[in-house]
Amino acid sequence: MSSLGDLSVSRDLDAPIYVAGHRGLVGGAVWRHLGEKGFTNLIGRSSSELDLRDRDSVFDFFAEARPRHVVLAAAKVGGILANSTYPVEFLSDNIRIQTNVIDAALKFDVDRLLFLGSSCIYPKFADQPITEDSLLTGTLEPTNDAYAIAKITGILHIQAARREYGKSWISAMPTNLYGPGDNFSPTGSHLLPAMLRRYDEAVASGATSVTNWGTGTPRRELLHVDDMAAACLHLLDHFDGPTQVNVGTGRDHTIAEIAEMVATATGYTGTTEWDTTRPDGTPRKLLDVTTLRGSGWEPTIDLADGIADTLTWYRSHTPALRN
């Protein structure tokens, strides 16, 4: 996995790069990282400006913008509750978004495209740590299987484009992400932002007890979104293969341990209760990151530091966040 030469995105800082989902958690971090690295021709459209579910609009946009490279970070995302409640929307919206973008990228001959998925693509009981070849070897976690199927479809779409059209396009599957710009909604957020909001509100209200879903025993790997953004550019510069690449830290913690870290960061001193009538989700999701490390990339942000950083962002943006 040496440098890709002329295919290396960093060789041309003036190349037009479309970041789909540039106002989301991952896309926003990618946008910031590319700007910090000197890229001068970044292209972004908000969902109000361009509905990626609308095929004609997507093709019209590509015809006008003519991006040379694409980072496909746009997606409908949410936590266990949202995924369980709205599986049709998570399946339909995500398949339409990624199909329209990938097909338009084919029509307008995009050089490099990075499709971003999720570690939920892997079987619920996959051997740990999860290797890339675990894909499609077992049953998915039922609480987010619709979203996972959509993302698996995207991976296969990228692989098909490589086989049929010889495209040097790639897929990356991040572990659980967190950081500035996350969704802190009580009904739509993932593990860490949900906890940060819950414990911070408990501190503000003087509550002496906080209740989390499940047993606290499942293990989760967490990656700061700024590390993810750095990994994206690294892969665009150094990786060209059909297999999706796992992106993570290679380390995990129990949800109870993560809750303790969040409590410490927020200054919460009360008790933590666990509602065991609520689902735990997948028992463990630790990614094998051998492929990524073999390409020369390692994360740099410690979990405790990342939690503190995210808390600072949350507190400074609380009035404007989604309810």
C-alpha positions in Angstrom: 0.0 0.0 0.0 2.5 2.5 -1.1 1.7 6.0 -2.4 -0.7 6.1 -5.3 1.4 8.5 -7.4 -0.9 10.4 -9.8 -3.9 9.0 -8.0 -2.8 10.5 -4.6 -5.4 13.3 -3.8 -2.8 15.4 -2.0 -0.7 15.8 -5.2 -3.2 18.3 -6.5 -4.4 20.8 -3.8 -6.4 22.7 -6.4 -8.5 19.7 -7.5 -12.3 20.2 -7.0 -13.3 17.9 -4.2 -17.0 17.3 -3.3 -17.6 16.4 0.3 -21.1 15.0 0.4 -22.5 15.6 3.9 -20.1 18.4 4.7 -22.3 19.8 7.5 -22.6 16.4 9.2 -20.3 14.9 11.9 -17.9 13.1 9.6 -18.3 15.3 6.5 -17.7 18.4 8.6 -14.5 17.0 10.0 -13.3 15.9 6.6 -14.0 19.4 5.3 -12.0 21.0 8.1 -9.1 18.6 7.7 -8.9 19.2 3.9 -8.9 22.9 4.5 -6.2 22.7 7.1 -4.1 20.6 4.6 -4.3 23.3 2.0 -7.0 22.1 -0.4 -8.5 25.2 -2.1 -11.4 23.9 -4.1 -13.8 22.2 -1.7 -17.4 21.8 -2.9 -20.3 21.3 -0.5 -24.1 21.6 -0.6 -26.4 21.5 2.3 -29.5 19.2 2.2 -31.7 22.3 1.6 -29.5 23.2 -1.4 -29.3 19.6 -2.8 -31.5 16.7 -1.9 -29.2 13.7 -2.6 -32.3 11.5 -2.7 -33.4 13.3 -5.9 -31.5 11.6 -8.7 -32.0 14.3 -11.3 -30.8 17.0 -8.9 -27.7 15.0 -8.1 -26.8 14.5 -11.8 -27.4 18.2 -12.5 -25.1 19.1 -9.7 -22.3 16.8 -10.9 -22.7 18.2 -14.4 -22.2 21.7 -13.1 -19.6 21.2 -10.3 -17.5 18.5 -12.1 -15.7 17.2 -9.0 -12.5 15.3 -9.5 -12.7 13.6 -6.2 -15.6 12.7 -3.9 -15.9 11.9 -0.2 -19.3 10.3 0.3 -20.1 11.0 3.9 -23.8 11.9 3.5 -26.2 9.6 5.2 -29.3 9.4 7.4 -27.9 8.3 10.8 -29.2 7.7 14.3 -29.0 5.7 17.4 -30.7 2.4 18.5 -34.1 4.1 19.0 -34.1 5.9 15.7 -32.9 2.9 13.8 -35.5 0.6 15.4 -38.4 3.1 14.9 -37.7 4.1 11.3 -36.1 1.2 9.4 -37.8 2.0 6.1 -36.4 5.5 6.1 -32.9 4.3 7.1 -32.9 1.8 4.3 -34.6 3.8 1.5 -32.9 7.2 2.2 -29.4 5.8 2.4 -29.7 3.6 -0.6 -31.0 6.5 -2.7 -28.3 8.9 -1.4 -25.3 6.7 -2.1 -26.7 5.2 -5.4 -27.4 8.6 -6.9 -23.9 10.0 -5.9 -22.0 6.9 -7.0 -23.9 6.7 -10.3 -23.3 10.4 -11.0 -19.7 10.0 -10.1 -19.5 7.2 -12.7 -21.2 9.3 -15.4 -18.9 12.3 -14.8 -15.7 10.2 -14.4 -14.7 11.0 -10.9 -11.0 9.9 -10.3 -11.1 9.0 -6.6 -14.2 8.3 -4.5 -14.2 7.3 -0.8 -17.5 5.8 0.5 -17.9 5.9 4.2 -20.0 3.2 5.9 -20.2 1.9 9.5 -19.0 -1.0 11.6 -22.6 -2.1 11.9 -22.2 -3.8 8.5 -20.6 -6.8 10.3 -22.4 -9.7 11.8 -23.7 -9.3 15.4 -21.6 -12.2 16.7 -18.5 -11.7 14.4 -15.3 -12.9 15.9 -13.4 -10.1 17.7 -11.6 -8.1 16.7 -13.6 -7.9 13.4 -11.6 -8.3 10.3 -12.7 -7.0 6.9 -13.4 -10.5 5.6 -16.2 -10.9 8.2 -18.6 -9.1 5.9 -21.6 -11.1 4.9 -20.7 -14.1 7.1 -23.5 -13.9 9.7 -26.7 -12.3 10.9 -26.8 -8.6 11.5 -27.8 -6.8 14.7 -31.6 -6.4 14.3 -31.8 -3.0 15.9 -30.0 -1.4 12.9 -30.1 -4.0 10.2 -31.8 -1.7 7.7 -29.0 0.9 7.9 -26.4 -1.8 7.8 -27.9 -3.4 4.6 -27.9 0.1 3.0 -24.2 0.5 3.8 -23.4 -3.0 2.6 -25.1 -2.1 -0.7 -22.7 0.9 -1.0 -19.6 -1.3 -0.4 -20.7 -3.7 -3.2 -21.5 -0.7 -5.4 -17.9 0.5 -5.0 -16.6 -2.9 -5.7 -18.7 -3.2 -8.8 -17.5 0.1 -10.1 -13.9 -1.1 -9.7 -14.6 -4.3 -11.6 -16.7 -3.0 -14.4 -15.1 0.4 -14.9 -11.7 0.1 -13.4 -12.3 2.8 -10.9 -9.8 3.4 -8.1 -12.6 3.9 -5.6 -12.5 2.7 -2.0 -14.7 2.2 1.1 -13.9 2.9 4.7 -15.8 1.5 7.7 -15.3 3.6 10.8 -16.0 2.4 14.3 -18.3 4.4 16.6 -17.5 8.1 16.0 -17.9 11.1 18.2 -16.7 14.7 18.4 -17.6 18.3 17.7 -20.6 18.6 15.4 -22.3 15.4 16.7 -26.1 15.0 17.0 -27.0 15.4 20.7 -30.7 14.9 20.2 -32.3 12.7 23.0 -34.0 10.5 20.4 -31.5 10.5 17.5 -28.1 10.5 19.0 -25.5 7.8 19.4 -23.9 6.4 22.6 -21.4 9.1 23.5 -23.3 12.3 22.7 -26.4 10.9 24.3 -24.4 10.2 27.5 -22.7 13.6 27.4 -26.0 15.4 27.2 -27.6 13.2 29.9 -24.9 13.6 32.4 -24.4 17.3 31.7 -28.1 18.0 32.1 -28.0 16.0 35.4 -25.2 18.3 36.6 -27.1 21.4 35.6 -30.3 20.3 37.3 -28.7 18.9 40.4 -30.0 15.4 39.7 -28.6 12.6 41.9 -29.3 9.7 39.5 -28.8 9.1 35.8 -30.3 6.1 34.0 -28.7 4.6 30.9 -30.0 1.9 28.6 -29.1 -1.7 28.9 -26.7 -3.5 31.3 -23.5 -1.4 30.6 -21.6 -4.6 29.8 -21.3 -4.4 26.0 -18.0 -3.1 24.8 -17.5 -0.2 22.3 -14.6 1.2 20.4 -14.7 5.0 20.0 -12.9 7.1 17.5 -12.7 10.9 17.5 -14.1 12.3 14.2 -10.9 14.4 13.6 -8.9 11.2 13.6 -11.4 9.8 11.2 -11.0 12.7 8.9 -7.2 12.3 8.9 -7.6 8.6 8.1 -9.8 9.5 5.1 -7.2 11.6 3.5 -4.5 9.1 4.3 -6.5 6.3 2.6 -7.2 8.5 -0.5 -3.4 9.0 -0.7 -2.2 5.5 0.1 -4.8 2.8 -0.4 -6.3 1.3 -3.6 -8.1 -2.0 -3.0 -11.5 -3.6 -3.4 -11.9 -4.5 0.3 -13.4 -2.0 2.7 -10.9 -0.7 5.2 -11.7 -0.7 8.9 -10.9 2.6 10.7 -10.7 2.6 14.5 -8.3 2.6 17.4 -8.1 -1.1 18.0 -9.1 -0.6 21.7 -12.5 -0.8 23.4 -14.2 -0.1 26.7 -17.4 -1.3 28.4 -20.3 1.1 28.1 -20.2 1.3 31.9 -16.5 2.5 31.7 -17.4 5.0 29.1 -20.2 6.3 31.3 -17.7 6.7 34.2 -15.4 8.8 31.9 -18.3 11.0 30.8 -19.4 11.5 34.4 -15.9 12.5 35.4 -15.6 14.9 32.4 -19.0 16.6 33.2 -18.4 16.7 37.0 -21.3 14.5 37.8 -21.0 12.9 41.3 -24.4 11.1 41.6 -25.2 7.5 40.9 -25.7 5.7 37.6 -28.6 3.3 37.1 -29.0 0.8 34.2 -32.4 0.0 32.6 -32.0 -3.6 31.8 -35.4 -3.7 30.0 -33.8 -1.7 27.2 -31.7 -3.4 24.5 -27.9 -3.6 24.8 -27.3 -3.9 21.1 -24.3 -5.7 19.8 -22.3 -7.3 22.6 -19.0 -6.1 21.2 -17.8 -4.2 18.2 -14.0 -4.0 18.1 -12.5 -3.6 14.6 -9.3 -5.2 13.5 -7.3 -2.3 12.1 -4.3 -4.3 10.7 -5.0 -3.1 7.2 -5.1 0.6 8.2 -2.0 0.4 10.4 -0.2 -1.5 7.6 -0.8 1.6 5.4 1.0 3.7 8.0 -1.8 5.4 9.9 -2.5 5.6 13.7 -5.0 7.6 15.7 -3.7 10.5 17.8 -6.6 11.5 20.1 -6.9 9.8 23.5 -10.5 9.0 24.5 -10.5 11.0 27.7 -9.1 14.0 25.8 -11.6 13.5 23.1 -14.5 13.4 25.5 -13.4 16.6 27.1 -13.0 18.2 23.7 -16.5 17.1 22.7 -18.0 18.3 26.0 -16.5 21.7 25.5 -18.0 22.0 22.0 -21.4 20.7 23.3 -21.6 23.3 26.1 -20.6 26.1 23.7 -23.3 25.1 21.2 -26.1 23.9 23.5 -28.6 26.7 22.6 -28.4 25.9 18.9 -28.4 22.1 19.0 -31.3 20.0 17.8 -33.8 19.0 20.5 
